[in-house]
Amino acid sequence: MIDPRKIRRVALLAARIKRLRINVDNEENLHELAEAAKLAGATIEVLVEININHNRTGVAPDEALPLARVAHELELAGAGVKFVGIAGYEGHTPVLPPADKTRETLASHAKLAAARRAIEDAGIAVGVVSGGGSSNYPDCLAAGIITELQAGGGALTDALYYHKANLANHGHRIGAFIVTQVIGVSNQGTHAMADAGFKSVGWHPFGGLPLVLDRPDLEVQGLSAEHLKLKPANPDLPIQLKRGDKVYTRTHLLLHRHMARASLTRWWCLARSAGRGSGILGCDLDAAPQHLRSAQRHRARRVAHPRRGLPRLGRHLGSSRRALRGRNQSVLFHI
């Protein structure tokens, strides 16, 4: 957070909510945050961000103490910031083979542990050690270093997390899919085209093409901006699709910025895509696909207009959140 306008806005936001926390890796930026927070009558919690081998942002581990000391001194002076701990992100690990991921996660967390010891030895309390993510959370929990797990994507476990990040090995199931409709089938039966391209289904460079849910006879051949191309898994057979058919693709959650979850007889989400306005994003928790389709169609008729539909969905969020906690897969992680 370095732009002056953004700093002013975040300071005003901090004055309105119970807690706002920001990573810092620069002393000048720390002073900017402190000044803006003090003017707004707010307190911003700060974590000193440490580079733990991802080589993106963060100070070196031996530089964490000096910056933590500055933050602590500003806190004691009532300057608008409060030092609460340290953070790091091992973003180089998500798609590594399991043994390599474990080794690299432990190496990264050892740097967090060393930085925490140095700061605490200087008499400064470290209340939060933040790190990890959905892709390596089992290794993070086993290491026992962090107090805050930066997990989010694993709650729905898209195709990237399931296959490339190996969450399939930990009992997860893919819980997100895009509903797309077949708009054309070749006369030779070699392929079919559907109406959701990479603007809707996403295309992660590590994740590959989307997968088709509950149709082992189909494969995704390619994506364009607006269309998805399907082919038969067995090239000797014609594709078993016709115009108007619905196809459910296991996708990557890259473009869907707003989701509301609702509970009817099964689960799905209404997602507003940054690329294409509104579309249907399904959540398959433990229902059979045919039940999901029935529930999705029924609910879709009721929320065809997002402006009218989302308030109705809002009434279901409390019960949906409680139901999700009781399920044994695709849940948020808490320590």
N, C-alpha and C positions, 0 to 999 in steps of 0.2 A: 504494500500500500504506500505508494510514493507520490502520486499526483496530488497537489494541494487541494484541489476540489474534492477528490475522493476522501482525503484525510478529514476535511471539514465535515463531510457527510457522515463518515463513520463515527466521528466524535459526537455529532448530534444524535445519531442512532444509539450510541452507547449511553447517552443520557436518558433514553426512553425505555431501555430494556434492562433486565436484571444483570446480565453478564454478556460482555463482548470480549473476545480473545483474539489476538493477532500475533503471528510469528514475526520476529524481527531478526535481522542479521547485520544491521548497520547502525552505528551510534548516532549518526546525523538523523536518520529516519526515526530512531527512538525519540530523540528530542522533538522532532516535528509532531509525532503522535502525542507526546506529553503536552506540548503547548496547546494543540487543538483541543485535547480532552479537558484541560484546565479551563480554557475559555468557554467550553460548553458546559462546564460544571459536571463533568463525567469522569469516570475512571475506566481506563482500558486495561484489561489484563494482557500481559505480554509473555510469550514464550521465546526464549532464545533458540533460533533455528540453527541446527548443526548439520554440516555436510557429513553424512554417514555412508560415503562411497557412491552415492548417486551422481555426484558432481554436477548438480544443478544450481541450487542455492544453499545458503547456510554458511556459517563460519566454521573454521577448522576446530576440532575438539579442544585444542589448547587455547583457542581464542574465546571460548564460551564464558569462562570465568570473568574476564575483564568487562564483557558486555553485560553479563548478569549483575556485576557489581554496579555498573552505571544505572541499570534499571532499578536496582534495589535502593540506591541513593536517591533517585528521583521519587521513588515511592515514599521513602522516609520524609522527603521534603514536601510531600503533598502535591506533586507536580502533575498529577493526572494519569499516571500509569502505575501498575502493580505487577511486580515480577512474581510469576506463579510457577515457572518451571522451564523445561527444555523440550525441544521437538526435533524430529528428524524423519526422513522418509526414504526408505530403501526401494525407490522406484525402479531400480535396475534388476529386481528379483522376480517380478510377477510371472514371467513365462519361462523361467529357467527350469531345467529338469529338477525333480523333487530333491534329490541329494544336494545338488548345487544350490538350490534355493535355501535349504536349511543352513548350509555352511555360510552363505553370504548374509543371511538374516542374523545369524549369531555374531558374525564379525561386525555387522553394522550396530547391533545392539550393545556390543562390547564398548563401542565408542560412546554411546549414550551413557552407559554405566560409568565410564571413566570421567566424562564431563560432569555427571551428577556428583560423583565423589569429590572432585576438585572444588565444586561450588559449595557443597555442604561443609567441606573441611575449612572453607573460608568463613563459615558461620552464617551462610545464607541458606534458608530453607528451600528445598525443591519439592513442591507439592505435586507437580505434574510432570510425567515423562511420557510424551506422546510419540507414537510411531506406528509402523505396520500398516496393514490394509487387509482387504478381503482375500487377496491372493496368497498371503503367507501367515494368516492369523494363527494356524495351529503351531507354527514355529515360534511366533511371538508369545503365545501363551506359555509354551514350554520353557522359553528362555526366562520368563518372570522378571523382565527389566521394566517394561512399560506399564504405566497406569492408565493410559488412554489409548485405545485402538482406533485408528483412522479407517474404519471399515464402512463401506456403503454399498458398493456394487454387488457384494455377495448376498444382499438381502433378496435380490431377484435372480441372481446367478444367470447372467446372459451366456451366450454361446462362448464368448471369450473366456470368461471365468471358468466355465464348466470344462472346456477342453484344454485350452492353452495354459490356464493357471492351475489345472489339476484339482479343482474343487470336487470333481466327480469322485475322487479318491477319498473324500471326507463326508460322503453321504448327502451332498447337495444334489438338487435336481434343477434343471433349467426352469425358471419361473417367469420368463418374459417372452412374448412372441408378438409378431405383427400379423394382423389379418389383412390379406391382400386378395384381390379378385382377378380371376382369369378374364382377359379381354380379347384373347385371340389364340387359336390353335392352328398349327400348320396342317394343310391338307394331307401331308405325308405322315403326320403323327410324330414328327421328329422333335418338336418342341412346342412350348406354349409361352405366352407372354402375360404377365400380371402387372397390376397398376401400382406397384410400390418399388421405387428404385432406391438408390443409396441415400437420397434425401429423406427417405422415411425409415428405412431399415438400418441405416448406418453401415459403415464398412471400415472396421478397425484394421490397421496395417498388420497387427499381430494375429487377428482373429480369423481371417479368411472370409469366405462367403457364408451367408446365412444357411441354416439347415431347415429342412421341412419337417414339421411336427406330424407324427403319426402317419406318415406316408413313405414307407421304405422304398416304394417304387418310383419315387421322384427325387431329383437332385437339382440344386440351383446351379445353372451353367454360367450365369453372369449377371451383372448389374449395370444399368445405365442410370442417369440422373432420375428418371421418372418410371423406369420399368425394371421388372425382374424376369429373367429368362429361365424357364424350367425345361428339363429334359428327362426322359425315362432313365432310371437307374440301369436297366437292361437295354442296351442299344438295339437289340434284335426285336424288341416289342414296341408297338406304338404307345404314345403317351396317353394315359387314361385320365384325360381332362376334357372339359367342354367349356364354352364361354359361359361366364356367370358363376362358375365354381369358386368357392372360397378355399384359399390355401393359407395355412398357418405356418409362419416361418419363425424359427428361433433366431433371435436377432442380437444386435449389439446396442446397448443403451447409451448412445452418443448424442443423439439430436433431441431427445425428449426431455425438455427442461421442466415441464410442469406435469405432475401426475396426481390424480385423485383416486384413491382406492375405495371400492364399495363392496358390500357383501349382499348378495341376493341369495341364490342357491349355491353359487360358486363365485369365484373371484375373477376380476379383470380390472383394467385401469383405463380411464380416459386420459389420453396424453395429448398435450399440445406440442407439436413438433416445431422446432425452430426453422425447419426447412420448408414445411408444407402446411402450415396452419394446423387444423385439428385432425387427428386420426385415432384409430382404436389400437391400444396397446394392451394385450392380454396378460394375465398373471395366472399361470398354471401351478397351483400349489400341490394339491393331491387329488384333484378331480380327474375323472376320465375325460379325454378330449371331447367326446360327443356331448357330455354335460356342459363343458365349457362353452362349446359352440352354441348350445341352446340358451344358456344364460347370457352370453354376449349378445346374441341377436335380440333377445327380449329387452335387455337394458339399453342397447344401442338405439332402439326406437324411442325410448324415453328421454335420451340425452342428445338427440340429434343436434340441438342448438346449444353450444357450450355455455353461452351466457345464461340460459335458463336451466341447463342441466347441472352445472357444477354446484349451485346452492343446494339442490336436492341431494347430491352426492355427499355434501358436507355433513349431513345429519347422520351418515353411516360411519363416519371415520372413527368415532369412539369405539363402537362395537367391533369394527374391523381390526383396530389395533389390538383389542383384547384377544380376538380370535387368532391373530397372527402369533401372539406370544405363546399360545398353546400348541402351535404346530412344531414339528420336529425338524423342519428344513426351511431354508431361505428366511432366516430371522436375522435381525440386527444383533451385533455382538456387543455385549457390555461386560466390563470387568468389575 
